[in-house]
Amino acid sequence: MALVKKGSRLITVDGTTYRWRLRGRPTYGQGLGWSPLAYVVEHAESSPGTALVITTDQPHLSNWIGMQGSPILPAQVADSIRTALTTGWTPKIPGQPFHLDQSAGFVSSG
């Protein structure tokens, strides 16, 4: 399944272009601070490929309980893409989403 282009951003990492998207509204768990922020990355030129789901160590910025977070910067996205590539993510080959869990240190509100 291809990533929706509306609201997504392009990023070039080591000469390869990827598309990434952060969910605008938090999920129920993210809104209550139970689960951390996550975003999705895919190869921009090959579709459908394997999506990369990155779970961060911070709350969604639009959470409902006022937990402080910080925006996801392109440099963080690029670092996560490089990490995923070295741990086995194959973005051009179709398959199940590849999960990169970087949530160590996330403190839940519940």
Secondary structure, 3 states (H helix, E strand, C coil): CCCCCCCCEEEEECCEEEEEEECCCCCHHHHCCCCCCEEEEEECCCCCCCCEEEECCCCCCCCCCCCCCCCCCHHHHHHHHHHHHHCCCCCCCCCCCEEEECCCCCCCCC
